[in-house]
Amino acid sequence: MILISYVEPFIIVQSDKLISGKMIIKSKADRIFLSDNFHNKEYIHVKVQSSWTKSVVVMIYTDGAEKKKVITF
């Protein structure tokens, strides 16, 4: 299970097992703010930048699956 949440000022991704894949954070208009690969992680946190829009889409690609969540700060 993968949980994507926002705890000011961080976007947090938690998993119940080690996961590897790619994380993309972008605006609803498809402007990419962050694109990063990760390997063997249970926990990822990213600090929200002031230049980002007030609503972002967080996408996690791992194990052949995609998890997506819209977060508004």
Predicted model as a PDB file, atoms N, CA, C, CB and O in Angstrom, pLDDT in the B-factor column:
MODEL        1                                                                  
ATOM      1  N   MET A   1       0.841  -1.173   0.000  1.00 89.00           N  
ATOM      2  CA  MET A   1       0.000   0.000   0.000  1.00 89.00           C  
ATOM      3  C   MET A   1       0.892   1.244   0.000  1.00 89.00           C  
ATOM      4  CB  MET A   1      -0.960  -0.006   1.220  1.00 89.00           C  
ATOM      5  O   MET A   1       1.898   1.296   0.707  1.00 89.00           O  
ATOM      6  N   ILE A   2       0.519   2.224  -0.786  1.00 93.00           N  
ATOM      7  CA  ILE A   2       1.242   3.487  -0.867  1.00 93.00           C  
ATOM      8  C   ILE A   2       0.302   4.601  -0.433  1.00 93.00           C  
ATOM      9  CB  ILE A   2       1.789   3.741  -2.309  1.00 93.00           C  
ATOM     10  O   ILE A   2      -0.829   4.693  -0.911  1.00 93.00           O  
ATOM     11  N   LEU A   3       0.777   5.450   0.480  1.00 96.00           N  
ATOM     12  CA  LEU A   3       0.007   6.570   0.992  1.00 96.00           C  
ATOM     13  C   LEU A   3       0.700   7.859   0.585  1.00 96.00           C  
ATOM     14  CB  LEU A   3      -0.155   6.484   2.533  1.00 96.00           C  
ATOM     15  O   LEU A   3       1.888   8.039   0.853  1.00 96.00           O  
ATOM     16  N   ILE A   4      -0.036   8.758  -0.060  1.00 97.00           N  
ATOM     17  CA  ILE A   4       0.488  10.072  -0.452  1.00 97.00           C  
ATOM     18  C   ILE A   4      -0.268  11.108   0.361  1.00 97.00           C  
ATOM     19  CB  ILE A   4       0.335  10.333  -2.011  1.00 97.00           C  
ATOM     20  O   ILE A   4      -1.498  11.145   0.331  1.00 97.00           O  
ATOM     21  N   SER A   5       0.465  11.961   1.095  1.00 97.00           N  
ATOM     22  CA  SER A   5      -0.191  12.952   1.942  1.00 97.00           C  
ATOM     23  C   SER A   5       0.598  14.254   1.954  1.00 97.00           C  
ATOM     24  CB  SER A   5      -0.355  12.418   3.370  1.00 97.00           C  
ATOM     25  O   SER A   5       1.712  14.335   1.437  1.00 97.00           O  
ATOM     26  N   TYR A   6      -0.009  15.267   2.559  1.00 97.00           N  
ATOM     27  CA  TYR A   6       0.629  16.579   2.690  1.00 97.00           C  
ATOM     28  C   TYR A   6       0.610  16.979   4.154  1.00 97.00           C  
ATOM     29  CB  TYR A   6      -0.087  17.654   1.810  1.00 97.00           C  
ATOM     30  O   TYR A   6      -0.451  17.099   4.767  1.00 97.00           O  
ATOM     31  N   VAL A   7       1.793  17.181   4.701  1.00 96.00           N  
ATOM     32  CA  VAL A   7       1.955  17.700   6.052  1.00 96.00           C  
ATOM     33  C   VAL A   7       2.865  18.908   5.903  1.00 96.00           C  
ATOM     34  CB  VAL A   7       2.550  16.612   7.063  1.00 96.00           C  
ATOM     35  O   VAL A   7       4.062  18.772   5.648  1.00 96.00           O  
ATOM     36  N   GLU A   8       2.285  20.085   6.063  1.00 93.00           N  
ATOM     37  CA  GLU A   8       2.980  21.334   5.767  1.00 93.00           C  
ATOM     38  C   GLU A   8       4.373  21.354   6.363  1.00 93.00           C  
ATOM     39  CB  GLU A   8       2.185  22.514   6.283  1.00 93.00           C  
ATOM     40  O   GLU A   8       4.513  21.096   7.558  1.00 93.00           O  
ATOM     41  N   PRO A   9       5.390  21.643   5.609  1.00 95.00           N  
ATOM     42  CA  PRO A   9       5.473  22.034   4.201  1.00 95.00           C  
ATOM     43  C   PRO A   9       5.920  20.884   3.282  1.00 95.00           C  
ATOM     44  CB  PRO A   9       6.432  23.200   4.056  1.00 95.00           C  
ATOM     45  O   PRO A   9       6.521  21.142   2.239  1.00 95.00           O  
ATOM     46  N   PHE A  10       5.642  19.633   3.641  1.00 97.00           N  
ATOM     47  CA  PHE A  10       6.151  18.495   2.880  1.00 97.00           C  
ATOM     48  C   PHE A  10       5.042  17.665   2.227  1.00 97.00           C  
ATOM     49  CB  PHE A  10       6.973  17.612   3.782  1.00 97.00           C  
ATOM     50  O   PHE A  10       3.961  17.498   2.791  1.00 97.00           O  
ATOM     51  N   ILE A  11       5.330  17.152   1.034  1.00 97.00           N  
ATOM     52  CA  ILE A  11       4.552  16.086   0.426  1.00 97.00           C  
ATOM     53  C   ILE A  11       5.249  14.801   0.842  1.00 97.00           C  
ATOM     54  CB  ILE A  11       4.447  16.234  -1.161  1.00 97.00           C  
ATOM     55  O   ILE A  11       6.459  14.660   0.663  1.00 97.00           O  
ATOM     56  N   ILE A  12       4.488  13.863   1.396  1.00 97.00           N  
ATOM     57  CA  ILE A  12       5.072  12.646   1.956  1.00 97.00           C  
ATOM     58  C   ILE A  12       4.470  11.427   1.256  1.00 97.00           C  
ATOM     59  CB  ILE A  12       4.835  12.573   3.493  1.00 97.00           C  
ATOM     60  O   ILE A  12       3.256  11.321   1.080  1.00 97.00           O  
ATOM     61  N   VAL A  13       5.352  10.520   0.868  1.00 96.00           N  
ATOM     62  CA  VAL A  13       4.940   9.248   0.274  1.00 96.00           C  
ATOM     63  C   VAL A  13       5.439   8.147   1.209  1.00 96.00           C  
ATOM     64  CB  VAL A  13       5.510   9.069  -1.202  1.00 96.00           C  
ATOM     65  O   VAL A  13       6.633   8.061   1.493  1.00 96.00           O  
ATOM     66  N   GLN A  14       4.521   7.309   1.683  1.00 96.00           N  
ATOM     67  CA  GLN A  14       4.877   6.214   2.581  1.00 96.00           C  
ATOM     68  C   GLN A  14       4.409   4.895   1.979  1.00 96.00           C  
ATOM     69  CB  GLN A  14       4.256   6.424   3.988  1.00 96.00           C  
ATOM     70  O   GLN A  14       3.373   4.833   1.318  1.00 96.00           O  
ATOM     71  N   SER A  15       5.185   3.847   2.216  1.00 94.00           N  
ATOM     72  CA  SER A  15       4.838   2.520   1.723  1.00 94.00           C  
ATOM     73  C   SER A  15       5.033   1.505   2.839  1.00 94.00           C  
ATOM     74  CB  SER A  15       5.690   2.144   0.483  1.00 94.00           C  
ATOM     75  O   SER A  15       5.833   1.715   3.751  1.00 94.00           O  
ATOM     76  N   ASP A  16       4.297   0.406   2.760  1.00 93.00           N  
ATOM     77  CA  ASP A  16       4.441  -0.640   3.757  1.00 93.00           C  
ATOM     78  C   ASP A  16       5.538  -1.634   3.394  1.00 93.00           C  
ATOM     79  CB  ASP A  16       3.131  -1.365   3.934  1.00 93.00           C  
ATOM     80  O   ASP A  16       5.769  -2.604   4.116  1.00 93.00           O  
ATOM     81  N   LYS A  17       6.224  -1.386   2.255  1.00 93.00           N  
ATOM     82  CA  LYS A  17       7.341  -2.231   1.843  1.00 93.00           C  
ATOM     83  C   LYS A  17       8.325  -1.382   1.046  1.00 93.00           C  
ATOM     84  CB  LYS A  17       6.847  -3.451   1.003  1.00 93.00           C  
ATOM     85  O   LYS A  17       8.014  -0.246   0.688  1.00 93.00           O  
ATOM     86  N   LEU A  18       9.494  -1.914   0.768  1.00 94.00           N  
ATOM     87  CA  LEU A  18      10.468  -1.199  -0.059  1.00 94.00           C  
ATOM     88  C   LEU A  18       9.952  -1.123  -1.487  1.00 94.00           C  
ATOM     89  CB  LEU A  18      11.859  -1.894  -0.015  1.00 94.00           C  
ATOM     90  O   LEU A  18       9.541  -2.131  -2.062  1.00 94.00           O  
ATOM     91  N   ILE A  19       9.974   0.070  -2.054  1.00 94.00           N  
ATOM     92  CA  ILE A  19       9.532   0.262  -3.434  1.00 94.00           C  
ATOM     93  C   ILE A  19      10.593   1.012  -4.226  1.00 94.00           C  
ATOM     94  CB  ILE A  19       8.192   1.023  -3.479  1.00 94.00           C  
ATOM     95  O   ILE A  19      11.388   1.763  -3.660  1.00 94.00           O  
ATOM     96  N   SER A  20      10.599   0.806  -5.518  1.00 96.00           N  
ATOM     97  CA  SER A  20      11.479   1.521  -6.443  1.00 96.00           C  
ATOM     98  C   SER A  20      10.618   2.015  -7.592  1.00 96.00           C  
ATOM     99  CB  SER A  20      12.657   0.608  -6.959  1.00 96.00           C  
ATOM    100  O   SER A  20       9.640   1.368  -7.966  1.00 96.00           O  
ATOM    101  N   GLY A  21      10.981   3.160  -8.152  1.00 97.00           N  
ATOM    102  CA  GLY A  21      10.202   3.679  -9.269  1.00 97.00           C  
ATOM    103  C   GLY A  21      10.506   5.128  -9.559  1.00 97.00           C  
ATOM    104  O   GLY A  21      11.643   5.580  -9.419  1.00 97.00           O  
ATOM    105  N   LYS A  22       9.478   5.855  -9.966  1.00 97.00           N  
ATOM    106  CA  LYS A  22       9.624   7.260 -10.357  1.00 97.00           C  
ATOM    107  C   LYS A  22       8.502   8.076  -9.732  1.00 97.00           C  
ATOM    108  CB  LYS A  22       9.615   7.415 -11.907  1.00 97.00           C  
ATOM    109  O   LYS A  22       7.358   7.626  -9.664  1.00 97.00           O  
ATOM    110  N   MET A  23       8.840   9.288  -9.272  1.00 97.00           N  
ATOM    111  CA  MET A  23       7.858  10.211  -8.728  1.00 97.00           C  
ATOM    112  C   MET A  23       7.873  11.472  -9.571  1.00 97.00           C  
ATOM    113  CB  MET A  23       8.146  10.531  -7.234  1.00 97.00           C  
ATOM    114  O   MET A  23       8.933  12.018  -9.877  1.00 97.00           O  
ATOM    115  N   ILE A  24       6.679  11.933  -9.946  1.00 98.00           N  
ATOM    116  CA  ILE A  24       6.535  13.182 -10.690  1.00 98.00           C  
ATOM    117  C   ILE A  24       5.541  14.055  -9.942  1.00 98.00           C  
ATOM    118  CB  ILE A  24       6.067  12.927 -12.167  1.00 98.00           C  
ATOM    119  O   ILE A  24       4.471  13.596  -9.545  1.00 98.00           O  
ATOM    120  N   ILE A  25       5.906  15.324  -9.753  1.00 98.00           N  
ATOM    121  CA  ILE A  25       4.996  16.313  -9.186  1.00 98.00           C  
ATOM    122  C   ILE A  25       4.820  17.377 -10.252  1.00 98.00           C  
ATOM    123  CB  ILE A  25       5.541  16.923  -7.824  1.00 98.00           C  
ATOM    124  O   ILE A  25       5.791  17.964 -10.729  1.00 98.00           O  
ATOM    125  N   LYS A  26       3.539  17.624 -10.630  1.00 97.00           N  
ATOM    126  CA  LYS A  26       3.281  18.576 -11.699  1.00 97.00           C  
ATOM    127  C   LYS A  26       2.011  19.357 -11.409  1.00 97.00           C  
ATOM    128  CB  LYS A  26       3.173  17.859 -13.050  1.00 97.00           C  
ATOM    129  O   LYS A  26       1.218  18.986 -10.544  1.00 97.00           O  
ATOM    130  N   SER A  27       1.834  20.444 -12.147  1.00 96.00           N  
ATOM    131  CA  SER A  27       0.604  21.225 -12.032  1.00 96.00           C  
ATOM    132  C   SER A  27      -0.489  20.535 -12.818  1.00 96.00           C  
ATOM    133  CB  SER A  27       0.808  22.677 -12.532  1.00 96.00           C  
ATOM    134  O   SER A  27      -0.215  19.622 -13.596  1.00 96.00           O  
ATOM    135  N   LYS A  28      -1.717  20.960 -12.623  1.00 92.00           N  
ATOM    136  CA  LYS A  28      -2.822  20.392 -13.386  1.00 92.00           C  
ATOM    137  C   LYS A  28      -2.694  20.732 -14.870  1.00 92.00           C  
ATOM    138  CB  LYS A  28      -4.162  20.898 -12.840  1.00 92.00           C  
ATOM    139  O   LYS A  28      -3.281  20.058 -15.716  1.00 92.00           O  
ATOM    140  N   ALA A  29      -1.924  21.781 -15.185  1.00 93.00           N  
ATOM    141  CA  ALA A  29      -1.686  22.179 -16.579  1.00 93.00           C  
ATOM    142  C   ALA A  29      -0.446  21.487 -17.150  1.00 93.00           C  
ATOM    143  CB  ALA A  29      -1.528  23.707 -16.678  1.00 93.00           C  
ATOM    144  O   ALA A  29       0.071  21.911 -18.184  1.00 93.00           O  
ATOM    145  N   ASP A  30       0.035  20.433 -16.495  1.00 93.00           N  
ATOM    146  CA  ASP A  30       1.160  19.597 -16.929  1.00 93.00           C  
ATOM    147  C   ASP A  30       2.530  20.268 -16.873  1.00 93.00           C  
ATOM    148  CB  ASP A  30       0.915  19.143 -18.312  1.00 93.00           C  
ATOM    149  O   ASP A  30       3.444  19.831 -17.573  1.00 93.00           O  
ATOM    150  N   ARG A  31       2.701  21.300 -16.076  1.00 97.00           N  
ATOM    151  CA  ARG A  31       4.033  21.872 -15.843  1.00 97.00           C  
ATOM    152  C   ARG A  31       4.712  21.028 -14.770  1.00 97.00           C  
ATOM    153  CB  ARG A  31       3.950  23.393 -15.411  1.00 97.00           C  
ATOM    154  O   ARG A  31       4.209  20.928 -13.651  1.00 97.00           O  
ATOM    155  N   ILE A  32       5.842  20.425 -15.099  1.00 97.00           N  
ATOM    156  CA  ILE A  32       6.531  19.528 -14.174  1.00 97.00           C  
ATOM    157  C   ILE A  32       7.396  20.337 -13.196  1.00 97.00           C  
ATOM    158  CB  ILE A  32       7.403  18.507 -14.955  1.00 97.00           C  
ATOM    159  O   ILE A  32       8.246  21.131 -13.600  1.00 97.00           O  
ATOM    160  N   PHE A  33       7.152  20.111 -11.905  1.00 98.00           N  
ATOM    161  CA  PHE A  33       7.933  20.754 -10.851  1.00 98.00           C  
ATOM    162  C   PHE A  33       9.065  19.851 -10.368  1.00 98.00           C  
ATOM    163  CB  PHE A  33       7.029  21.132  -9.677  1.00 98.00           C  
ATOM    164  O   PHE A  33      10.132  20.338  -9.994  1.00 98.00           O  
ATOM    165  N   LEU A  34       8.836  18.541 -10.375  1.00 97.00           N  
ATOM    166  CA  LEU A  34       9.835  17.594  -9.892  1.00 97.00           C  
ATOM    167  C   LEU A  34       9.638  16.257 -10.599  1.00 97.00           C  
ATOM    168  CB  LEU A  34       9.744  17.422  -8.348  1.00 97.00           C  
ATOM    169  O   LEU A  34       8.514  15.776 -10.744  1.00 97.00           O  
ATOM    170  N   SER A  35      10.729  15.677 -11.030  1.00 97.00           N  
ATOM    171  CA  SER A  35      10.719  14.331 -11.602  1.00 97.00           C  
ATOM    172  C   SER A  35      11.955  13.632 -11.057  1.00 97.00           C  
ATOM    173  CB  SER A  35      10.705  14.353 -13.195  1.00 97.00           C  
ATOM    174  O   SER A  35      13.079  14.075 -11.293  1.00 97.00           O  
ATOM    175  N   ASP A  36      11.747  12.537 -10.327  1.00 96.00           N  
ATOM    176  CA  ASP A  36      12.869  11.906  -9.645  1.00 96.00           C  
ATOM    177  C   ASP A  36      12.659  10.391  -9.581  1.00 96.00           C  
ATOM    178  CB  ASP A  36      13.043  12.492  -8.224  1.00 96.00           C  
ATOM    179  O   ASP A  36      11.552   9.917  -9.325  1.00 96.00           O  
ATOM    180  N   ASN A  37      13.726   9.649  -9.816  1.00 97.00           N  
ATOM    181  CA  ASN A  37      13.715   8.200  -9.644  1.00 97.00           C  
ATOM    182  C   ASN A  37      14.129   7.877  -8.208  1.00 97.00           C  
ATOM    183  CB  ASN A  37      14.666   7.501 -10.674  1.00 97.00           C  
ATOM    184  O   ASN A  37      14.933   8.596  -7.614  1.00 97.00           O  
ATOM    185  N   PHE A  38      13.585   6.811  -7.660  1.00 96.00           N  
ATOM    186  CA  PHE A  38      13.972   6.387  -6.319  1.00 96.00           C  
ATOM    187  C   PHE A  38      14.156   4.877  -6.319  1.00 96.00           C  
ATOM    188  CB  PHE A  38      12.912   6.818  -5.264  1.00 96.00           C  
ATOM    189  O   PHE A  38      13.605   4.172  -7.165  1.00 96.00           O  
ATOM    190  N   HIS A  39      14.938   4.387  -5.359  1.00 96.00           N  
ATOM    191  CA  HIS A  39      15.277   2.970  -5.307  1.00 96.00           C  
ATOM    192  C   HIS A  39      15.227   2.484  -3.865  1.00 96.00           C  
ATOM    193  CB  HIS A  39      16.672   2.715  -5.920  1.00 96.00           C  
ATOM    194  O   HIS A  39      15.878   3.060  -2.993  1.00 96.00           O  
ATOM    195  N   ASN A  40      14.465   1.435  -3.607  1.00 96.00           N  
ATOM    196  CA  ASN A  40      14.355   0.792  -2.286  1.00 96.00           C  
ATOM    197  C   ASN A  40      14.036   1.782  -1.171  1.00 96.00           C  
ATOM    198  CB  ASN A  40      15.645   0.066  -1.954  1.00 96.00           C  
ATOM    199  O   ASN A  40      14.799   1.921  -0.215  1.00 96.00           O  
ATOM    200  N   LYS A  41      12.914   2.461  -1.298  1.00 95.00           N  
ATOM    201  CA  LYS A  41      12.478   3.435  -0.290  1.00 95.00           C  
ATOM    202  C   LYS A  41      11.164   2.995   0.335  1.00 95.00           C  
ATOM    203  CB  LYS A  41      12.328   4.840  -0.913  1.00 95.00           C  
ATOM    204  O   LYS A  41      10.320   2.402  -0.337  1.00 95.00           O  
ATOM    205  N   GLU A  42      10.992   3.280   1.607  1.00 95.00           N  
ATOM    206  CA  GLU A  42       9.710   3.132   2.290  1.00 95.00           C  
ATOM    207  C   GLU A  42       9.084   4.496   2.528  1.00 95.00           C  
ATOM    208  CB  GLU A  42       9.885   2.382   3.623  1.00 95.00           C  
ATOM    209  O   GLU A  42       7.884   4.600   2.781  1.00 95.00           O  
ATOM    210  N   TYR A  43       9.908   5.553   2.445  1.00 96.00           N  
ATOM    211  CA  TYR A  43       9.479   6.886   2.830  1.00 96.00           C  
ATOM    212  C   TYR A  43      10.183   7.917   1.952  1.00 96.00           C  
ATOM    213  CB  TYR A  43       9.768   7.148   4.328  1.00 96.00           C  
ATOM    214  O   TYR A  43      11.403   7.871   1.794  1.00 96.00           O  
ATOM    215  N   ILE A  44       9.420   8.841   1.386  1.00 96.00           N  
ATOM    216  CA  ILE A  44       9.972   9.933   0.581  1.00 96.00           C  
ATOM    217  C   ILE A  44       9.287  11.215   1.034  1.00 96.00           C  
ATOM    218  CB  ILE A  44       9.766   9.685  -0.970  1.00 96.00           C  
ATOM    219  O   ILE A  44       8.071  11.238   1.224  1.00 96.00           O  
ATOM    220  N   HIS A  45      10.058  12.273   1.205  1.00 96.00           N  
ATOM    221  CA  HIS A  45       9.434  13.564   1.491  1.00 96.00           C  
ATOM    222  C   HIS A  45      10.062  14.636   0.600  1.00 96.00           C  
ATOM    223  CB  HIS A  45       9.588  13.937   2.998  1.00 96.00           C  
ATOM    224  O   HIS A  45      11.264  14.626   0.333  1.00 96.00           O  
ATOM    225  N   VAL A  46       9.215  15.556   0.151  1.00 97.00           N  
ATOM    226  CA  VAL A  46       9.624  16.636  -0.736  1.00 97.00           C  
ATOM    227  C   VAL A  46       9.051  17.929  -0.181  1.00 97.00           C  
ATOM    228  CB  VAL A  46       9.148  16.387  -2.209  1.00 97.00           C  
ATOM    229  O   VAL A  46       7.852  18.016   0.086  1.00 97.00           O  
ATOM    230  N   LYS A  47       9.899  18.931  -0.005  1.00 97.00           N  
ATOM    231  CA  LYS A  47       9.436  20.216   0.495  1.00 97.00           C  
ATOM    232  C   LYS A  47       8.760  20.990  -0.630  1.00 97.00           C  
ATOM    233  CB  LYS A  47      10.606  21.029   1.091  1.00 97.00           C  
ATOM    234  O   LYS A  47       9.319  21.137  -1.717  1.00 97.00           O  
ATOM    235  N   VAL A  48       7.564  21.478  -0.363  1.00 96.00           N  
ATOM    236  CA  VAL A  48       6.810  22.266  -1.337  1.00 96.00           C  
ATOM    237  C   VAL A  48       7.493  23.626  -1.516  1.00 96.00           C  
ATOM    238  CB  VAL A  48       5.323  22.444  -0.884  1.00 96.00           C  
ATOM    239  O   VAL A  48       7.845  24.289  -0.540  1.00 96.00           O  
ATOM    240  N   GLN A  49       7.668  24.019  -2.754  1.00 95.00           N  
ATOM    241  CA  GLN A  49       8.322  25.285  -3.069  1.00 95.00           C  
ATOM    242  C   GLN A  49       7.278  26.382  -3.275  1.00 95.00           C  
ATOM    243  CB  GLN A  49       9.208  25.140  -4.325  1.00 95.00           C  
ATOM    244  O   GLN A  49       6.169  26.113  -3.737  1.00 95.00           O  
ATOM    245  N   SER A  50       7.634  27.603  -2.934  1.00 93.00           N  
ATOM    246  CA  SER A  50       6.689  28.723  -3.060  1.00 93.00           C  
ATOM    247  C   SER A  50       6.339  29.026  -4.513  1.00 93.00           C  
ATOM    248  CB  SER A  50       7.267  29.971  -2.407  1.00 93.00           C  
ATOM    249  O   SER A  50       5.305  29.639  -4.778  1.00 93.00           O  
ATOM    250  N   SER A  51       7.171  28.613  -5.450  1.00 94.00           N  
ATOM    251  CA  SER A  51       6.910  28.869  -6.868  1.00 94.00           C  
ATOM    252  C   SER A  51       5.907  27.881  -7.475  1.00 94.00           C  
ATOM    253  CB  SER A  51       8.212  28.812  -7.644  1.00 94.00           C  
ATOM    254  O   SER A  51       5.464  28.072  -8.608  1.00 94.00           O  
ATOM    255  N   TRP A  52       5.550  26.837  -6.738  1.00 95.00           N  
ATOM    256  CA  TRP A  52       4.600  25.849  -7.244  1.00 95.00           C  
ATOM    257  C   TRP A  52       3.186  26.407  -7.167  1.00 95.00           C  
ATOM    258  CB  TRP A  52       4.704  24.529  -6.450  1.00 95.00           C  
ATOM    259  O   TRP A  52       2.906  27.291  -6.358  1.00 95.00           O  
ATOM    260  N   THR A  53       2.296  25.892  -8.008  1.00 94.00           N  
ATOM    261  CA  THR A  53       0.893  26.284  -7.950  1.00 94.00           C  
ATOM    262  C   THR A  53       0.269  25.750  -6.656  1.00 94.00           C  
ATOM    263  CB  THR A  53       0.119  25.758  -9.196  1.00 94.00           C  
ATOM    264  O   THR A  53       0.856  24.896  -5.991  1.00 94.00           O  
ATOM    265  N   LYS A  54      -0.899  26.244  -6.305  1.00 94.00           N  
ATOM    266  CA  LYS A  54      -1.550  25.856  -5.048  1.00 94.00           C  
ATOM    267  C   LYS A  54      -2.149  24.455  -5.085  1.00 94.00           C  
ATOM    268  CB  LYS A  54      -2.632  26.847  -4.710  1.00 94.00           C  
ATOM    269  O   LYS A  54      -2.561  23.925  -4.053  1.00 94.00           O  
ATOM    270  N   SER A  55      -2.196  23.857  -6.264  1.00 96.00           N  
ATOM    271  CA  SER A  55      -2.707  22.501  -6.407  1.00 96.00           C  
ATOM    272  C   SER A  55      -1.768  21.733  -7.340  1.00 96.00           C  
ATOM    273  CB  SER A  55      -4.177  22.501  -6.955  1.00 96.00           C  
ATOM    274  O   SER A  55      -1.488  22.184  -8.450  1.00 96.00           O  
ATOM    275  N   VAL A  56      -1.286  20.580  -6.892  1.00 97.00           N  
ATOM    276  CA  VAL A  56      -0.357  19.777  -7.696  1.00 97.00           C  
ATOM    277  C   VAL A  56      -0.868  18.344  -7.797  1.00 97.00           C  
ATOM    278  CB  VAL A  56       1.070  19.802  -7.083  1.00 97.00           C  
ATOM    279  O   VAL A  56      -1.681  17.892  -6.990  1.00 97.00           O  
ATOM    280  N   VAL A  57      -0.370  17.646  -8.808  1.00 98.00           N  
ATOM    281  CA  VAL A  57      -0.668  16.230  -8.988  1.00 98.00           C  
ATOM    282  C   VAL A  57       0.606  15.464  -8.670  1.00 98.00           C  
ATOM    283  CB  VAL A  57      -1.183  15.918 -10.448  1.00 98.00           C  
ATOM    284  O   VAL A  57       1.651  15.721  -9.268  1.00 98.00           O  
ATOM    285  N   VAL A  58       0.528  14.526  -7.734  1.00 98.00           N  
ATOM    286  CA  VAL A  58       1.655  13.676  -7.369  1.00 98.00           C  
ATOM    287  C   VAL A  58       1.416  12.313  -7.993  1.00 98.00           C  
ATOM    288  CB  VAL A  58       1.825  13.572  -5.811  1.00 98.00           C  
ATOM    289  O   VAL A  58       0.386  11.685  -7.750  1.00 98.00           O  
ATOM    290  N   MET A  59       2.375  11.852  -8.802  1.00 97.00           N  
ATOM    291  CA  MET A  59       2.250  10.556  -9.464  1.00 97.00           C  
ATOM    292  C   MET A  59       3.430   9.678  -9.067  1.00 97.00           C  
ATOM    293  CB  MET A  59       2.178  10.720 -11.009  1.00 97.00           C  
ATOM    294  O   MET A  59       4.583  10.108  -9.109  1.00 97.00           O  
ATOM    295  N   ILE A  60       3.125   8.449  -8.685  1.00 97.00           N  
ATOM    296  CA  ILE A  60       4.132   7.463  -8.330  1.00 97.00           C  
ATOM    297  C   ILE A  60       3.989   6.293  -9.299  1.00 97.00           C  
ATOM    298  CB  ILE A  60       3.982   6.997  -6.837  1.00 97.00           C  
ATOM    299  O   ILE A  60       2.916   5.700  -9.410  1.00 97.00           O  
ATOM    300  N   TYR A  61       5.064   5.965  -9.993  1.00 96.00           N  
ATOM    301  CA  TYR A  61       5.097   4.802 -10.886  1.00 96.00           C  
ATOM    302  C   TYR A  61       6.006   3.763 -10.244  1.00 96.00           C  
ATOM    303  CB  TYR A  61       5.600   5.188 -12.337  1.00 96.00           C  
ATOM    304  O   TYR A  61       7.204   3.999 -10.094  1.00 96.00           O  
ATOM    305  N   THR A  62       5.446   2.610  -9.863  1.00 94.00           N  
ATOM    306  CA  THR A  62       6.223   1.564  -9.228  1.00 94.00           C  
ATOM    307  C   THR A  62       5.571   0.200  -9.468  1.00 94.00           C  
ATOM    308  CB  THR A  62       6.366   1.840  -7.722  1.00 94.00           C  
ATOM    309  O   THR A  62       4.345   0.092  -9.518  1.00 94.00           O  
ATOM    310  N   ASP A  63       6.375  -0.811  -9.611  1.00 84.00           N  
ATOM    311  CA  ASP A  63       5.901  -2.184  -9.804  1.00 84.00           C  
ATOM    312  C   ASP A  63       4.854  -2.304 -10.911  1.00 84.00           C  
ATOM    313  CB  ASP A  63       5.324  -2.711  -8.509  1.00 84.00           C  
ATOM    314  O   ASP A  63       3.902  -3.075 -10.791  1.00 84.00           O  
ATOM    315  N   GLY A  64       5.035  -1.540 -11.987  1.00 85.00           N  
ATOM    316  CA  GLY A  64       4.112  -1.608 -13.114  1.00 85.00           C  
ATOM    317  C   GLY A  64       2.768  -0.954 -12.862  1.00 85.00           C  
ATOM    318  O   GLY A  64       1.848  -1.109 -13.665  1.00 85.00           O  
ATOM    319  N   ALA A  65       2.636  -0.230 -11.767  1.00 88.00           N  
ATOM    320  CA  ALA A  65       1.376   0.438 -11.433  1.00 88.00           C  
ATOM    321  C   ALA A  65       1.600   1.939 -11.279  1.00 88.00           C  
ATOM    322  CB  ALA A  65       0.771  -0.151 -10.137  1.00 88.00           C  
ATOM    323  O   ALA A  65       2.726   2.403 -11.093  1.00 88.00           O  
ATOM    324  N   GLU A  66       0.515   2.676 -11.360  1.00 94.00           N  
ATOM    325  CA  GLU A  66       0.566   4.134 -11.195  1.00 94.00           C  
ATOM    326  C   GLU A  66      -0.385   4.524 -10.074  1.00 94.00           C  
ATOM    327  CB  GLU A  66       0.194   4.876 -12.527  1.00 94.00           C  
ATOM    328  O   GLU A  66      -1.531   4.078 -10.030  1.00 94.00           O  
ATOM    329  N   LYS A  67       0.108   5.366  -9.165  1.00 95.00           N  
ATOM    330  CA  LYS A  67      -0.708   5.914  -8.078  1.00 95.00           C  
ATOM    331  C   LYS A  67      -0.691   7.423  -8.259  1.00 95.00           C  
ATOM    332  CB  LYS A  67      -0.167   5.485  -6.640  1.00 95.00           C  
ATOM    333  O   LYS A  67       0.377   8.016  -8.413  1.00 95.00           O  
ATOM    334  N   LYS A  68      -1.856   8.048  -8.243  1.00 96.00           N  
ATOM    335  CA  LYS A  68      -1.971   9.482  -8.514  1.00 96.00           C  
ATOM    336  C   LYS A  68      -2.832  10.133  -7.447  1.00 96.00           C  
ATOM    337  CB  LYS A  68      -2.565   9.736  -9.920  1.00 96.00           C  
ATOM    338  O   LYS A  68      -3.841   9.569  -7.025  1.00 96.00           O  
ATOM    339  N   LYS A  69      -2.425  11.344  -7.003  1.00 97.00           N  
ATOM    340  CA  LYS A  69      -3.225  12.071  -6.031  1.00 97.00           C  
ATOM    341  C   LYS A  69      -3.066  13.570  -6.272  1.00 97.00           C  
ATOM    342  CB  LYS A  69      -2.815  11.695  -4.582  1.00 97.00           C  
ATOM    343  O   LYS A  69      -1.963  14.053  -6.527  1.00 97.00           O  
ATOM    344  N   VAL A  70      -4.175  14.295  -6.189  1.00 97.00           N  
ATOM    345  CA  VAL A  70      -4.164  15.754  -6.297  1.00 97.00           C  
ATOM    346  C   VAL A  70      -4.087  16.301  -4.874  1.00 97.00           C  
ATOM    347  CB  VAL A  70      -5.443  16.301  -7.065  1.00 97.00           C  
ATOM    348  O   VAL A  70      -4.865  15.912  -4.003  1.00 97.00           O  
ATOM    349  N   ILE A  71      -3.136  17.210  -4.652  1.00 96.00           N  
ATOM    350  CA  ILE A  71      -2.947  17.817  -3.333  1.00 96.00           C  
ATOM    351  C   ILE A  71      -3.074  19.319  -3.473  1.00 96.00           C  
ATOM    352  CB  ILE A  71      -1.567  17.433  -2.718  1.00 96.00           C  
ATOM    353  O   ILE A  71      -2.468  19.919  -4.361  1.00 96.00           O  
ATOM    354  N   THR A  72      -3.856  19.925  -2.605  1.00 94.00           N  
ATOM    355  CA  THR A  72      -4.030  21.377  -2.576  1.00 94.00           C  
ATOM    356  C   THR A  72      -3.499  21.889  -1.245  1.00 94.00           C  
ATOM    357  CB  THR A  72      -5.533  21.781  -2.777  1.00 94.00           C  
ATOM    358  O   THR A  72      -3.832  21.363  -0.184  1.00 94.00           O  
ATOM    359  N   PHE A  73      -2.656  22.938  -1.318  1.00 89.00           N  
ATOM    360  CA  PHE A  73      -2.127  23.521  -0.076  1.00 89.00           C  
ATOM    361  C   PHE A  73      -2.674  24.898   0.130  1.00 89.00           C  
ATOM    362  CB  PHE A  73      -0.603  23.566  -0.091  1.00 89.00           C  
ATOM    363  O   PHE A  73      -2.346  25.551   1.120  1.00 89.00           O  
TER     364      PHE A  73                                                      
ENDMDL                                                                          
END                                                                             
